[in-house]
């Protein structure tokens, strides 16, 4: 299912309302595993150390989870935390998106 999120930072910067379309359909586990392999291929020493600290984020027991319950991999729609997302973005590793729904 597609949902929409208001982007406050961009709206303030551009002085107009900016709404982003967010695809929150579940990701198949196999595609998540592939994304993790690509993320694990990053060989920058600092990035590797930071990723090691955030490895469990999104599982309910990670550094950034703050007591949130874990979510099955098949229901995740993004990286486990903002830190992992920033590192993945910097190194060009995209989180897999779900296949389009068939009509």
Contact map, one row per residue, 1 for C-alpha under 8 A:
1110000000000000000000111000000000000000000000000000000000000000000000000000000000000000000000000000000
1111000000000000000011111000000000000000000000000000000000000000000000000000000000000000000000000000000
1111100000000000000011110000000000000000000000000000000000000000000000000000000000000000000000000000000
0111110000000000001111000000000000000000000000000000000000000000000000000000000000000000000000000000000
0011111000000000001111000000000000000000000000000000000000000000000000000000000000000000000000000000000
0001111100000000111100000000000000000000000000000000000000000000000000000000000000000000000000000000000
0000111111100000111100000000000000000000000000000000000000000000000000000000000000000000000000000000000
0000011111110000110000000000000000000000000000000000000000000000000000000000000000000000000000000000000
0000001111111000000000000000000000000000000000000000000000000000000000000000000000000000000000000000000
0000001111111100010000000000000000000000000000000000000000000000000000000000000000000000000000000000000
0000001111111111110000000000000000000000000000000000000000000000000000000000000000000000000000000000000
0000000111111111100000000000000000000000000000000000000000000000000000000000000000000000000000000000000
0000000011111110000000000000000000000000000000000000000000000000000000000000000000000000000000000000000
0000000001111111000000000000000000000000000000000000000000000000000000000000000000000000000000000000000
0000000000111111100000000000000000000000000000000000000000000000000000000000000000000000000000000000000
0000000000110111110000000000000000000000000000000000000000000000000000000000000000000000000000000000000
0000011100110011111000000000000000000000000000000000000000000000000000000000000000000000000000000000000
0000011101100001111100000000000000000000000000000000000000000000000000000000000000000000000000000000000
0001111000000000111110000000000000000000000000000000000000000000000000000000000000000000000000000000000
0001111000000000011111000000000000000000000000000000000000000000000000000000000000000000000000000000000
0111100000000000001111100000000000000000000000000000000000000000000000000000000000000000000000000000000
0111100000000000000111110000000000000000000000000000000000000000000000000000000000000000000000000000000
1110000000000000000011111000000000000000000000000000000000000000000000000000100000000000000000001000000
1110000000000000000001111100000000000000000000000000000000000000000000000000100000000000000000000000000
1100000000000000000000111110000000000000000000000000000000000000000000000010100000000000000000001100000
0000000000000000000000011111000000000000000000000000000000000000000000000111100000000000000000001100000
0000000000000000000000001111101100000000000000000000000000000000000000001111100000000000000000011100000
0000000000000000000000000111111100000000000000000000000000000000000000001100000000000000000000000100000
0000000000000000000000000011111110000000000000000000000000000000000000001100000000000000000000000000000
0000000000000000000000000001111111000000000000000000000000000000000000000000000000000000000000000000000
0000000000000000000000000011111111100000000000000000000000000000000000000000000000000000000000010000000
0000000000000000000000000011111111110000000000000000000000000000000000001000000000000000000000110000000
0000000000000000000000000000111111111000000000000000000000000000000000000000000000000000000000000000000
0000000000000000000000000000011111111100000000000000000000000000000000000000000000000000000000000000000
0000000000000000000000000000001111111110000000000000000000000000000000000000000000000000000011110000000
0000000000000000000000000000000111111111000000000000000000000000000000000000000000000000000000000000000
0000000000000000000000000000000011111111100000000000000000000000000000000000000000000000000000000000000
0000000000000000000000000000000001111111110000000000000000000000000000000000000000000000000010000000000
0000000000000000000000000000000000111111110000000000000000000000000000000000000000000001000010000000000
0000000000000000000000000000000000011111111000010000000000000000000000000000000000000000000000000000000
0000000000000000000000000000000000001111111000000000000000000000000000000000000000000000000000000000000
0000000000000000000000000000000000000111111100110000000000000000000000000000000000000000001000000000000
0000000000000000000000000000000000000001111110110000000000000000000000000000000000000000000000000000000
0000000000000000000000000000000000000000011111110000000000000000000000000000000000000000000000000000000
0000000000000000000000000000000000000000001111111000000000000000000000000000000000000000000000000000000
0000000000000000000000000000000000000000000111111100000000000000000000000000000000000000000000000000000
0000000000000000000000000000000000000000011111111110000000000000000000000000000000000010000000000000000
0000000000000000000000000000000000000001011111111111000000000000000000000000000000000000000000000000000
0000000000000000000000000000000000000000000011111111100000000000000000000000000000000000000000000000000
0000000000000000000000000000000000000000000001111111110000000000000000000000000000000000000000000000000
0000000000000000000000000000000000000000000000111111111000000000000000000000000000010010000000000000000
0000000000000000000000000000000000000000000000011111111000000000000000000000000000000000000000000000000
0000000000000000000000000000000000000000000000001111111100000010000000000000000000000000000000000000000
0000000000000000000000000000000000000000000000000111111110000111000000000000000110110000000000000000000
0000000000000000000000000000000000000000000000000011111110000100000000000000000000000000000000000000000
0000000000000000000000000000000000000000000000000000111111111110000000000000000100000000000000000000000
0000000000000000000000000000000000000000000000000000011111111111100000000000000110000000000000000000000
0000000000000000000000000000000000000000000000000000000111111101100001100000001110000000000000000000000
0000000000000000000000000000000000000000000000000000000111111100100011110000000100000000000000000000000
0000000000000000000000000000000000000000000000000000000111111100111111100000000000000000000000000000000
0000000000000000000000000000000000000000000000000000000111111110111001000000000000000000000000000000000
0000000000000000000000000000000000000000000000000000011111111111110000000000000000000000000000000000000
0000000000000000000000000000000000000000000000000000110110001111110000000000000000000000000000000000000
0000000000000000000000000000000000000000000000000000010011000111110000000000000010000000000000000000000
0000000000000000000000000000000000000000000000000000000011111111111100000000000010000000000000000000000
0000000000000000000000000000000000000000000000000000000000011111111100000000000000000000000000000000000
0000000000000000000000000000000000000000000000000000000000011000111110000000000000000000000000000000000
0000000000000000000000000000000000000000000000000000000000010000111111000000000000000000000000000000000
0000000000000000000000000000000000000000000000000000000000110000001111100000000000000000000000000000000
0000000000000000000000000000000000000000000000000000000001111000000111110000000000000000000000000000000
0000000000000000000000000000000000000000000000000000000001110000000011111011000000000000000000000000000
0000000000000000000000000000000000000000000000000000000000100000000001111111000000000000000000000000000
0000000000000000000000000011100100000000000000000000000000000000000000111111000000000000000000000000000
0000000000000000000000000111100000000000000000000000000000000000000000011111000000000000000000000000000
0000000000000000000000001110000000000000000000000000000000000000000000111111100000000000000000000000000
0000000000000000000000000110000000000000000000000000000000000000000000111111111000000000000000000000000
0000000000000000000000111110000000000000000000000000000000000000000000000011111000000000000000001000000
0000000000000000000000000000000000000000000000000000000000000000000000000001111100001000000000100000000
0000000000000000000000000000000000000000000000000000000001000000000000000001111111011000000000100000000
0000000000000000000000000000000000000000000000000000010111100000000000000000011111011000000000000000000
0000000000000000000000000000000000000000000000000000010011000001100000000000001111111000000000000000000
0000000000000000000000000000000000000000000000000000000000000000000000000000001111111100000000000000000
0000000000000000000000000000000000000000000000000000010000000000000000000000000011111110000000000000000
0000000000000000000000000000000000000000000000000010010000000000000000000000001111111111000000000000000
0000000000000000000000000000000000000000000000000000000000000000000000000000011111111111100000000000000
0000000000000000000000000000000000000000000000000000000000000000000000000000000001111111110000000000000
0000000000000000000000000000000000000000000000100010000000000000000000000000000000111111111000000000000
0000000000000000000000000000000000000010000000000000000000000000000000000000000000011111111111000000000
0000000000000000000000000000000000000000000000000000000000000000000000000000000000001111111111000000000
0000000000000000000000000000000000000000000000000000000000000000000000000000000000000111111110000000000
0000000000000000000000000000000000000000010000000000000000000000000000000000000000000011111110000000000
0000000000000000000000000000000000000000000000000000000000000000000000000000000000000001111111000000000
0000000000000000000000000000000000100110000000000000000000000000000000000000000000000001111111100000000
0000000000000000000000000000000000100000000000000000000000000000000000000000000000000001100111110000000
0000000000000000000000000000000100100000000000000000000000000000000000000000011000000000000011111000000
0000000000000000000000000010001100100000000000000000000000000000000000000000000000000000000001111100000
0000000000000000000000101110000000000000000000000000000000000000000000000000100000000000000000111110000
0000000000000000000000001111000000000000000000000000000000000000000000000000000000000000000000011111000
0000000000000000000000000000000000000000000000000000000000000000000000000000000000000000000000001111100
0000000000000000000000000000000000000000000000000000000000000000000000000000000000000000000000000111110
0000000000000000000000000000000000000000000000000000000000000000000000000000000000000000000000000011111
0000000000000000000000000000000000000000000000000000000000000000000000000000000000000000000000000001111
0000000000000000000000000000000000000000000000000000000000000000000000000000000000000000000000000000111
